[in-house]
């Protein structure tokens, strides 16, 4: 049995700024992808699902890649916070210092938005595959699809908070609103799909 790395959660619960909500969101996305892979493993090789086996195998390959990418994003989120933290600490006593700080801050805020948006985009990819597994996966593991869509829903909604907190500090409002609109659309799409899958599975399980 594989044990969870407690050290990472100890860091998450500490007063250190990273890992934080972004890393936790990516962790949720990785869990969602892993659950989808588990459903695939419980489906492949079963005579009852022979007609969809090729599709399910393809989903598993994609989910493995997405899981690994989400795990990388946990570390990437922490790395992208460093230049932003440094930018906040820059001096701003003179006009020249203020101008330089504003320039560095603008760049750091864009970088800080990039990772949570990537988490959200990959979260949507995971959600779309789980939506397919809800139909083609083993009925014996259908509850795990429901758990998976809730994990990825949380991952996407959680990552959006890191987008919004950074766009709030942007002086370039055009760029800020562009990122906000992209995050809004991803939130809406994933929430609607996850809710639909979860509710359908819940009703299926209750009508036993």
Phi, psi and omega in degrees: 000132180277131180264143177292141178287102183294332183301319181297320180288331174295318177295319180298325183274356181279180179276002178291146182292334176226146357292156180220215184297325179295312178297321179294324178295316178297323177299319177297321178295320178296322178295320179297315179296320180296320178296321177297320177296322178297317178299319178299316180295331178276353181257315182298136178093351178271127183304324182298333185247022182301324183294334182248007185301318181298319178297314183296321177298321178295319178299320183295321177297315180294319181293323178298318179296316180294321177300312181296323178293322177296321179295323176295323182293338175300312179288322182296324179298318179294320180294322182288342179284332185301310179296330178290316178298320179294322181296321179297334184270358181293147179291153180214043182279324182251168179298321179296316179295320179297318180295317179294318179297319180297319179296312181295319179299317181301315180293318182293324180292322176296315178298319181293336178278336188296318183290310178300326177293323177294320176300317180295317181296317178290329176298319177298318178301317179296316181300318180297323179288319178297326177299320177290319180293336177296334181262320188259346182282166179301133179295339179289342182241017185297329179295330179288332173295318179298318177297319180299316181292331177288323176297314183287329175299314178295321180300316182289312179296321179295315180298328181298331178297326178287333174291309186296322182291333178276320179294333178299330182268358183282133173281331177280091186289334178295315177294318180301313182291330176296314178294319179299317181296320178296316179295318179302315182294318178296317177302311183298312183296311182293318180299316181295315181292316180296317179298318181296315179295313182299313183296320180295317179294319180300315180294323178298317182288325180286333182267049182273000000 
